[in-house]
Amino acid sequence: MQTETVLLIIMAAIVAMGVSLFQYVVKKKKKGKLFYLLSLLRFLGFFSILLLIINPKFSKTTYSIEKPNLVLLLDNSSSVQQNDDEISSILLTFKTSGEILDKFNVEAYTFGESLKSGDSLDYKEKLTNIDKSLSSLQEVYKRRETAFVLISDGNQTIGRDYTFISGNSKNPVYTVTVGDTTRYEDIGVGNINTNKFAFLKNKYPLETYVTYQGEGAISTNVNIRVNGTNVFKEKVSLSKSNNLKTIETLVDANSVGVKNIEVSVEPLSNERNLINNTRKTTVEVIDEKTSIAIISNVLHPDLGTLKKAIESNEQRVVTILKPTVSLKELEEMDLFLLYEPTSVFNNIFEFISNKQSNYIVFTGVNTDYAYLNKVQNDFNIELGYPVQEIFGSVNSVFSKFDITDFDINDFPPLRSDAGPLAINKSHEILLNTQVRGVDINSPMLTVLSDNSWKKGIWMGSGIWKWRMQSYRNWGNFENFDKFFGKLMRYMSGNSKRERFGLQYSPLYEGSNTAFVSATYFDETFVFDPNASINIDIKNKETNEELTLPMLLKNGYYEVDLTNLIPGTYNFKVHVINENLSKTGSFVISDFDLEKQFISSDYRKMALLAQNTGGKSYFTANHSNLSAELTSSDVFVPTQKSSENIVSLIDFRILLALIMSSFTIEWFIRKYNGLT
């Protein structure tokens, strides 16, 4: 406590005593024990008030020694499992060394895909992310004096390149490289990029790459097999300077079903690691075959043009029918193109309405617009207009499918005697109508969607001229036919919502990526978060069965199949207390990204140490690191002082004493009749 504060307390006591004695002893003629008691109470009250004003404090300083931190970062991935003895020996050195423990606070962490506290190692991590783990620890210890020791083989499978961790933190990273550092000659296949789905009779792209590690020049063959049949072979030549080759090809989708694709590169004569010579994936080939009916009561060149354009895709079959066709034949159709309908189409519209079949109406100079307005309530066409030429312009903001490559500039006009088109339902315009270069704010081609029921209307006849103009402009019909192909695909697609849906992959590269998710809606198609969904899984090789619950995530249900062994599985997902279920199958391949490495990457470990101000060591000389840390002048214990300042007397006690003193004094005075 400061001297000034002590003097103020003494002065406060003198003042309080003077006031109380003056009022009860000096000023009063009568003296006795009662007045001395009242004088004491008055003194306590006044003295407490003055103490509250002075608020005396005292401080206490404590000293402590803070040792720097030594953080051990241990690789727990499967790629270092064979080096367990080396890692255990290094860990034991740092955990038991008296000099280390005297100088540092030793803390240990393990890492694979993520960071974990402690030094328990099981080498079950399937992925390695050195950058993420080290960056997280640097953030935690950035305000404390710390030395990091990274014990790893240096092989990272995911994340940013850890060598780019620079001096954002003042704390250096020392590296200890474990494992075989010899650089063996090796060739391997990289990721396979392809579509998840392909259409029958089409081709789907496949892309991958081959990498080479070695000092010489080599030549070998790359093979692509689909369900065991070789469909592609290419000879590649690689060297130290040219160590990567991209493989690109198109694969025929000749049959429906899931296709198992295997890309392999023939091994080198002295290659040690053959695991990375093969990579697998799957593609599901689906049959997109669509039956389309063109129904017309007139003969017109447009009919042949539509048939040619649509059938340019072998998956679509077009049949030209009369409005008097039997209903049985209509049952087999997926999409109806109604060309210039009149009242004879009455049975056709009735069938379409009952089945809610998707259709497109093509109007022209022979169309009965009064009948067309009457037979449906989606749109209305003004009557009484003369035959005129109309031009089309592409609506660039159309969003249902991509039409950016459809060009109709300089295309000839179509003929129409229809007035403006008023649409009563939600719709989106593909082509706008222009008359003499002026946009009349009426669509030429538009599509409507009523839940899952798709409808379209095309105003104007003479479409055959557009296909001919496309050939004249570009030497082929591709511009026109591709547009019609996209339009047919959209219009024939069934967007009917299902209450229960599944998402999964036919092939998982290792169980760490195996997840099956499901969506479930109630009868009003609102997501139900209270459902109970189970998945029954059966291994086809071992016949082992397993039932697991699917857990609620953010708007879907999911099950984690990480613990399943590699193999082929059949499964069934079902909603408890509901007659809803889905089945499927998938394959978990025996793929471990960590097994792609046979050598330690000591160069990157050394570069990391250099970039952070540390040093790089190997297993054989890790004891030198211990000596370096204990003898370094950079890491020294720091003496820290802390000053704790507290009030001498709690203000609550002073307030209680003030109130008590004056209250007792007042009662005594009143009791004894004093004024």
N, C-alpha and C positions, 0 to 999 in steps of 0.2 A: 504494500500500500504506500502511496506517495506521501511525503511529509506534509504537503499542503492540505491533503485530505484529513490527516491526523489533527492538524491545527484547527481546521474548520470544525471537526467533531468536538474538540475541547472548547472552542468558542461557543458552539451551539449549546453545550452542557452548561457553560457559565451563564449564557443569556437566559436559558430556560430556568436555571436555578434562581437567577436574580429576579426574574419576573414573578415566579411563584412565591419567593420569600417576601418580596415587596408587597404583594397583594394579601398574603395571609399572616405575615409575622410583623413586618415593619409598620404596615398601614393600620393593623388592628391593635386596639388597646388591650383587649383580652387575649391571653395566650393560654394554650393548653394542647393536649394530645390531639384533639379534634382538628385544630388549625394546622398542626404539623402534618396530619394525615392528608388533609385537603391540599396542603402545599406540595406534598409528595405526588399526589395524583395530577395536580396542575403541571408539575415539572415533567412527569412522564409524558403527558399529552403534548406539551410544547416541544420537548426534546425529540419526540418521535416525528413531529411535523418537520422539524429542522433536519433530522436525519433523512427523511424522505426527500427533502429538497436537495441535500448534499449528495445523496445516493453513493455512499462510499463503496469502492470496489477493490479487490485484490487479485493479483495475477499469479499463475503458477506455470513455470516452464519445465517441460519434460524433454528429455533427449533420448533418441533411439538410433540404432544402426540399421540402415536398409541395404540389404544385399541385392546385387543385380540378379536378373532372372536368366536362367538357362532353359530354353524351351526345346525339347526333343520332339521332332516331327517324324513319326515312324510310318513307313509305307506298309499298308495292310492288304495290298492287292495280291491276287493269285500269282502274278508274274514273279514275285520274290519269295514264294513259299519254299523253294529249294535252297534259299539263303537264310533260312531261319536261324541256323547256328551262328552265322556271322552277325545278324541283327541282335540276337540275344546277348552275344559277347559284347557288342558295342554298348547296348543298353545297360548291361551289368557294370561296365567300366564307369559310366557316368552316374549310376545310382548308388554305387558303393565307395567311390573314391572320396577319401576324407578331405583332400585338398579342394576338390570340386564342391563338396557339400559345405565346406567352411566359407567358400567364397560366393557361392550362388544358391539361389532358390531354384531347385530343379523341378520342372514340370514337364509332363509327357502327354503327347496327343498322337492318335493314330488317324490315318486318312485313307480313303479310297475315292469313292465318288463324293463323299462329304467328310466333314471333320468330326472326330469324336474325342472326348477327354479320356485320359487314362493310357496305360501301356499294354493293355490286353490285346494280343495278336491272334487271329485265327485264319488270316489270309483267304477270306471268303469274298472279298470285294472284287467285283467283276469289271469295274472301271476305275480309272485313276485320274484325279484332277488336282495336280500339284498347285497350279496357279490359284485356284479358289481357296484351298486350305491355307496356303502361305499368306495370301492377301488378307484373309480373315484374321489370322493371328497377328499380322503386322498392324492391323487396325486396333486390335485389342490392346496391344502392348506399345503403341506408338508414343505414349507419354511416360514410359518407364524404360529404364536402362535394361536392355535385353539382348542376349545372343541367341540366335536360332541355329539349330543343328538339324539339317535335313538328311535323313537316312533312307535312301531309296535307290532303285536301279535307274532312275531318271527317265523311264518310259511313261509318258502321259498319253492317255487314250481319249480324253475329252477336255474341253476348256481351252482357254487362251494359252499361247506359248508362254511358259513360265519364265523363260530367260529374259523376257521384256520387263519383269519386275525390277524396277530401278530404285533409285535412292529416295523414294517417297517417304520411307521410314529411315530414321538414323541408325536403326539396329541392323547389324550385318547378318548375313546368312552363311553359315559354314556347311559344306556338303560332304557327306560320306557316301561314296558310290559302292554299292554291293553288287555281287554277281560277276559273271564273266564279261570282261570288257573287250574281248577279242571280237573284231568285226568280221563275221563270216559272210561268205557270198550267199545271197538270198534273193529270191524272186517271189512276188506275191500279187494277188488280185485284190483290187480295192472295192469300194462300194458299188453295187449294181443299181443303176437308175433306170426305171421303166415304169410303165403305167400299172395301176392296180387292176384295171379292167381293159379288155380289148374286145372288139366286135368280130364275130365270125366272118371269115372270108376277107378280112382286112389285114393290114400289117401293123405291128406295134413296134416302137423304137426301143432299143436297148443300148445302154451306154455304161461302160466301166473303164477301168484303167489298170495297167500292169506296172509295177514298180520294181526296180532292181537296186540291190545294194552290193557293191563289190568294186574291185579295182580294174578288172579286165573288160573285154567285150564278149557278149554272149548272143546266141540266137536260139529261140525256142518257139513252140507253137501254143497258141491260145485256142481253146475249143469251147463252144457253147452247145449244150445239150438241153433238149426239151423232152421231158419224160423219158430220158435215157437215149434219145435219138439225136445224133450230131447234126446240127443245123448250120453251123458256122465254124470256120477254121481260118486262122491267120497266123503267119509267121512274123515274129517281132524280133528286132535286133536292138539291143540296149548296151549301154556302156556307163562308165563312171560319170561322164559329162552329159550323156543323154539317157537318163535313168527312169524316164516315165513315158509310157505309150498309151494313148487313149484309144479305146476300142468302141466303134459305133457300128450298128447294123440294124436292119429291119427284119423282124421275125414274122413269119406267116401264122395267122390264127386259123388253122384248118379244121379244128373241131371244138366243140363246146366243152367246158369244164375247167378245173383248176390245173394249170400247167406248172410243173416243177422245173425251174430253170437252174442249170448248173454251169457256172463259168469256171474253167480250170486252165491252168498254165502248166505245161510239162516241166517237171523238176530238172534242175541242173545236176550234173554228174556228182558233184561234191556237196550238194545242198543238205543242210542239217535240219532245218525247220520246214516241214512239208504241210503244216496245218494251214498256212496262209496261201497255199497254192490253189485253193478251191473256195468259191463263194456261191451261195444259193439264194434264190428268191422265188416268188410265185407270181403268176398272172392268171386272172380268171377270164376265160373267154366266154362271152355271152352271146346268145342269138338275138340279134336286133330285128329279125325278119318281121316286116310289117305288111299287112294286106290292106290296100287302099282301093276304095271304089270311087270311080268317076261316074256320076249319074247325070245323064243329059238326054233331052228329048230332041236335040238338034244336032246336025253334023257341022263341025267347025274345026279349023286347023288347030285351035287351042287345045283340043282334046289330045291330039297326038303329041303336041309340044309338052303338055303336062305329063303325059305318060313317059316320054323320053327323058325328061329332066328328072323325074322322080326315080325311074328305074336305072339311072346312071349309077346309083348305089345298088349293088346286087342284093342287098338285104331287104329291098322293098319291091313288092309285086303290085302292079296296078291293073285293075280290071275295069273296063268301060261297060256300064250297064244302062239299061232303059229304066225309067221310073216305074214300069210295070213288073220289075223283077220280083221273084218270090222272096218272101221274108226269110226263108231258110237260108238262101244264099247271102242275105245281108248279115246274118248272124256271124259269119266267118270274117267280117271286115273289122279293121281296127280304126279306120278313119274314112270319112265320107267327104268327097268334093262334089258339091251340088252346082252344076253348071247351068246358069240361066233358068232357074226354077219357075214353073207355072203351076196352075192348079192341079195338074196331073201328078205333082209331087206330093200330094196330100198323104198318101200311105207312107212315103219315105219320111216326111216330117213327123208323122205320128210314131213311127218306129224309133226314130232318133230321140224323140222326146221321152218315150217310155224307157229306153235303154240308157238315156243320157250319154249317147255316143258323141264323140268329138267330130266336128264338121266345119267346113269352110264353104261359104256361098260365093260363087262367082257370078256377077251380074253383067248384063250386056243389053243390046238393043232388043233382044227377044224376051227379056225378063218381064214377068207380070208383077210389077211393084205393089200394086194394090193387094194381091194375094200374099206377097212376101211380108208386107206390113201386118197383115191379119194373122198369119200363121205363127208368128212369134212376137214377143214383146221386148226384145233386147234392143232393137233399133227401129228407126222410122225413116223412110226415104220420101222426100217431096216428089210429087208427081207433076206431069204436064210440061216437062222440059224437052226441047228439041235435041236431036242427035248432035253431039259436038265432040271435038277432039280434046282429050285431057292428058296432061303430062304428070309424071310422078317425080317426087323428090324424097330422098331418104331422110328419115327422122333420126338425127344423130344421137338423140338421147334415149332411144329405145333400149330397154334393159333386160328383156326376157332372154335374149341370146345375142351373140356377137354378130353384128351386120356391118362392121366397119370396112370390110373388104368388098362389099357389094356396091358396085358403081353403075349408075344408070344415066350418067351424063350423056347427052346427045342421043338418047334412046327415042324411037319414034313414039307418037301419041297413041293412046288407046281410044276406043269409041264408046260413048255412053250417052244415054238420054235420061239419066237419073238426076234428080235435084240434090241439094245438100243432104248429107247423112247426119241424123241426130241419134246419138247412142245413149241408152238409158242405164247401162250397167258399167261397172268398172272395166276400163279397157286401156290398151296402150297402142299407139299408132306406129306402124312400121313405115308406111309411105303416105305422104301428103299429096293432095291434088292441086294442080296448077292449071289454069285456063288462060291461054295467051300470055304466059309468063307471070301471071298473078296468082298468088296463093289464095284460094277461096275458103280456107279454114274448114275444109271437109276432108276426111281421110279417104285415101284410095285403098289402102290395105290396113286393117286393124284387127287385133285379136282381143277377145273377151274371155274372162275366166270367172266362172260361177262355182266356187269351191273347187271340185276336181273336174268340172265340166268345161271343156275348152271349145270356143267357137271363134270363127273368123269370117270376115267379109271382104271381098275384093271387088272394087267398083271398076268396070270397064272391060271390054273384050278386045282381042287382038294381041294377046300375050305372046303368040308365036313370033311376032315381029321382034320382041325383045330378045328372044333366044337367038334369032338370026343376027341381030345387031351385036350381040355378045361375041358371036363367031367372027363377025366382020371386024370388030375392034381388036380382038386379042388372038384370033386364029384358032380359038376353041370355045367350047360351051361352058368352061369351068366357072366363070363368074356367075352365070345364071343358074347353073345346076347346083353349085354349092349353096347358093342362097335358098333354093327350093329344098335342098336336103336338110338344111337347118330348120326351115319352116315345118317340114314334115316331121322331123324328129321332135320338135316342140309340141306340135299339135297332136301327135299320136302318143305322146308320153302320158302315162297315168300318174297323176300327182295325188291320188287318193291317200289320205293319211291313215296310218296304222296306229292302233293304240299301243302296240308293243313292238319295239324294234331293237336290233342287235348291231353292235359294231365290234368287229374283231378282224384279225389278220390270219390268213391261212398258214403263214409261216412266221415264226418268231426266232430270231437269231439269239439264242440263249434265253433262259427263263427270266432274266432280269428285265426283259422288255415285254413280257407276256401279260397283257391286261385284256379283259373282256368287259365291255360296257353295254348297258341297256337303257332304253327310255320306256316309260310306262305312263299312259294317260288314262284318266277315267272316261266314262261314257260321254262326257261333254268335251273331251279332248283338252282337259286341263291337267297339267303334270301332277301326279299323285306322289307326294313325298312320304306317305305313310304305308306304302306297299311293302310286302315281304316277298323277296325274290331270291330263289336259290338256283345254283348251277350244279348239275350232276355231271361228273367227269369220269371217263373210263379210258385207261391206257390200253390201246389195242394189242401191244406186245405182252404186257404182264397181266392184263385183265383186272388190274387194281382199280377200284372204284372209290370216288371221293365226292362228298357233297359239301359245298361251301355257300355261305350267304353272300349276297351282293350288297355292298355298303353304299349308302346314299352319299353322293358327291354334290357338286354345284349344278343341279339340274339334271342329273342322271345317276344311274347306279353302276357300280364298278366292282370287279373282283380282281385281286392281285394273285397271279399264278406263279410268283417268283420261285416258290419252293418245289415246283414240279420238275422231275428229272427229264432229260431229253427223250423224245419219243413222239408217237402219233396218238392223238386223243380224239375221241368222240365226246360231244357234250350236249346237254339239254338244259335250257334255261326256262324256268316256269314260275309263274306268279301264284303264290299260295292263295287258295280259296277262289281262284279264277281259272276259267278254262282257256288260258292263254299260255302258249309255250313256243319256243323256237329251238331248233337243233342245228348242229354244225360240226365241223371238225377242224383241227389245226395241228400243225407240226411244230415242236420245239426242237430246233437243231442243236447239236452239241458244239456250239460256237462260243468261244471265249476270246474276246478281243485281246485280253492280256497274253494269251498264248501266241499271238502273232510276233512276239519279240523273243529273240534268243540271246541278245547281247544287251549289256547295260549301256546307256547313253551317257558316258562320263564327260563327253565334250559339252553337252548342254548343262550338266551339273557344274562343271568348272566355269562356264560362262555366267551362270546364275550367281555363283560365289563372287566372281569378279565384278559383276554389275552392282552388287550390294555391299561391297567392301569386305567380304569375307575371304575364306580360302577353301580350296577343294582338297579332299583327302580320299584315300581308298581304304578298304577294310584292313589291309595289312599294316597301314601306318596310322590307324585311327588314334593310337595312343599319343601320337604327336599332337593331335588336336587337343587332347586333354591337357597336355603340357603347355600348349599355346594359350589356352584359356586361363589356366591358373597363373601363368607368368605375365599375362598381358596387363599393361598399365591402363588400358582403356576401360576395363571392367573392374572397378574398385568399390568397396562398400562406402556408403554415403551416410554421414551423421546428419540427422534431421532433428530440429527442435520444434516443439509446439507449445504455444502460450495459451493458457486457458484463463480467461478473465470472467469472474463471477461477482455478483453483488454481495456485499458483506452481510446484509440482512435482507431477507425476502420482504418485498413491499407489502405482501399480504399480511405478514406478521405485524409490520408497522401500522397498517391501517386498522387491524384488529386491536392493537394496543392503544391507538389514538381514540377509537370509539369507546373502548372499555373504560379508559381513564376518565374521559369527560362525562361518560354516562354515570359512572359510580359517584363522581364528584357531585354531579347535579342531584342525584337521589339523596346523598348525605346532607347536602345543603338544604334541600326541601324538608327532609325529615327533622332537621334541627331548627327549622324556621329561619334560616339565614337567607338574606336577600342577595 
